[in-house]
């Protein structure tokens, strides 16, 4: 069961899908922040001005939050960098495991198939 899990996890498709889900979620946070913190206030400000809002407290709904948007961008960059480091370590581990498997599966040095067949033929001839 552990061997099957190892084979499943080492498939490139599984890793690619996991990366896509994580990056997609982080990028979704950027898009949500762009819409709610930057674009919506840009639309609401003229609407509130047209409605006759007189003081800053009434314009609170229309305040553009560049800081929140920049925080979500920085959060995305940090997540992407951490994911890069994890994948780099994972790929290094995979290469080492494949190298060990190749060393284990190397065929022992010995006579080739043709040489063995020749020896068998000669033995049968001599009988």
C-alpha positions as a Python dict, from the first residue, in 0.01 Angstrom:
ca = {
    (1, 'X'): (0, 0, 0),
    (2, 'X'): (285, 236, 80),
    (3, 'X'): (448, 154, -252),
    (4, 'X'): (123, 232, -436),
    (5, 'X'): (93, 563, -252),
    (6, 'X'): (454, 647, -341),
    (7, 'X'): (385, 575, -709),
    (8, 'X'): (64, 780, -696),
    (9, 'X'): (226, 1082, -533),
    (10, 'X'): (529, 1075, -763),
    (11, 'X'): (316, 1118, -1073),
    (12, 'X'): (370, 1458, -1227),
    (13, 'X'): (-3, 1512, -1272),
    (14, 'X'): (-78, 1494, -900),
    (15, 'X'): (192, 1747, -814),
    (16, 'X'): (85, 1978, -1097),
    (17, 'X'): (-276, 1965, -981),
    (18, 'X'): (-180, 2044, -622),
    (19, 'X'): (29, 2341, -734),
    (20, 'X'): (-252, 2465, -956),
    (21, 'X'): (-505, 2451, -671),
    (22, 'X'): (-277, 2638, -430),
    (23, 'X'): (-174, 2904, -682),
    (24, 'X'): (-534, 2937, -802),
    (25, 'X'): (-658, 2999, -450),
    (26, 'X'): (-392, 3259, -383),
    (27, 'X'): (-458, 3430, -715),
    (28, 'X'): (-830, 3426, -640),
    (29, 'X'): (-757, 3628, -326),
    (30, 'X'): (-579, 3889, -541),
    (31, 'X'): (-876, 3914, -778),
    (32, 'X'): (-1123, 3941, -489),
    (33, 'X'): (-916, 4214, -328),
    (34, 'X'): (-885, 4402, -656),
    (35, 'X'): (-1262, 4395, -701),
    (36, 'X'): (-1367, 4470, -343),
    (37, 'X'): (-1088, 4708, -238),
    (38, 'X'): (-1005, 4900, -557),
    (39, 'X'): (-1263, 4872, -836),
    (40, 'X'): (-1583, 4881, -629),
    (41, 'X'): (-1478, 5195, -436),
    (42, 'X'): (-1389, 5364, -766),
    (43, 'X'): (-1744, 5296, -882),
    (44, 'X'): (-1905, 5390, -548),
    (45, 'X'): (-1726, 5723, -505),
    (46, 'X'): (-1898, 5896, -801),
    (47, 'X'): (-2228, 5737, -698),
    (48, 'X'): (-2191, 5870, -340),
    (49, 'X'): (-2084, 6210, -466),
    (50, 'X'): (-2388, 6219, -694),
    (51, 'X'): (-2608, 6122, -400),
    (52, 'X'): (-2483, 6427, -213),
    (53, 'X'): (-2262, 6275, 60),
    (54, 'X'): (-2135, 6569, 261),
    (55, 'X'): (-1867, 6440, 501),
    (56, 'X'): (-1594, 6175, 495),
    (57, 'X'): (-1791, 5938, 721),
    (58, 'X'): (-2055, 5907, 451),
    (59, 'X'): (-1780, 5829, 194),
    (60, 'X'): (-1644, 5546, 411),
    (61, 'X'): (-1797, 5286, 181),
    (62, 'X'): (-1616, 5438, -112),
    (63, 'X'): (-1265, 5440, 39),
    (64, 'X'): (-1008, 5275, -188),
    (65, 'X'): (-795, 5027, 8),
    (66, 'X'): (-472, 5002, -187),
    (67, 'X'): (-302, 4857, 120),
    (68, 'X'): (-531, 4554, 133),
    (69, 'X'): (-475, 4493, -237),
    (70, 'X'): (-96, 4521, -201),
    (71, 'X'): (-110, 4289, 101),
    (72, 'X'): (-289, 4024, -105),
    (73, 'X'): (-29, 4060, -385),
    (74, 'X'): (256, 4022, -134),
    (75, 'X'): (76, 3723, 20),
    (76, 'X'): (55, 3564, -326),
    (77, 'X'): (427, 3620, -387),
    (78, 'X'): (517, 3464, -51),
    (79, 'X'): (294, 3161, -117),
    (80, 'X'): (440, 3116, -466),
    (81, 'X'): (797, 3138, -335),
    (82, 'X'): (732, 2887, -55),
    (83, 'X'): (570, 2654, -304),
    (84, 'X'): (874, 2692, -530),
    (85, 'X'): (1106, 2595, -244),
    (86, 'X'): (892, 2294, -155),
    (87, 'X'): (882, 2175, -516),
    (88, 'X'): (1255, 2226, -557),
    (89, 'X'): (1318, 2006, -252),
    (90, 'X'): (1064, 1752, -374),
    (91, 'X'): (1225, 1734, -719),
    (92, 'X'): (1569, 1688, -561),
    (93, 'X'): (1435, 1406, -346),
    (94, 'X'): (1271, 1242, -649),
    (95, 'X'): (1597, 1258, -845),
    (96, 'X'): (1785, 1096, -557),
    (97, 'X'): (1523, 823, -525),
    (98, 'X'): (1532, 752, -898),
    (99, 'X'): (1911, 739, -888),
    (100, 'X'): (1900, 485, -604),
    (101, 'X'): (1642, 278, -792),
    (102, 'X'): (1860, 282, -1104),
    (103, 'X'): (2163, 172, -901),
    (104, 'X'): (1962, -115, -750),
    (105, 'X'): (1820, -226, -1083),
    (106, 'X'): (2150, -228, -1271),
    (107, 'X'): (2206, -567, -1426),
    (108, 'X'): (2501, -754, -1285),
    (109, 'X'): (2808, -772, -1505),
    (110, 'X'): (2839, -1111, -1660),
    (111, 'X'): (2818, -1298, -1985),
    (112, 'X'): (2575, -1172, -2244),
    (113, 'X'): (2284, -1374, -2372),
    (114, 'X'): (2475, -1463, -2687),
    (115, 'X'): (2769, -1589, -2485),
    (116, 'X'): (2545, -1808, -2269),
    (117, 'X'): (2371, -1952, -2573),
    (118, 'X'): (2709, -2023, -2731),
    (119, 'X'): (2823, -2205, -2418),
    (120, 'X'): (2503, -2411, -2408),
    (121, 'X'): (2542, -2500, -2774),
    (122, 'X'): (2904, -2606, -2718),
    (123, 'X'): (2806, -2815, -2415),
    (124, 'X'): (2532, -2989, -2609),
    (125, 'X'): (2772, -3050, -2897),
    (126, 'X'): (3029, -3210, -2668),
    (127, 'X'): (2780, -3455, -2515),
}
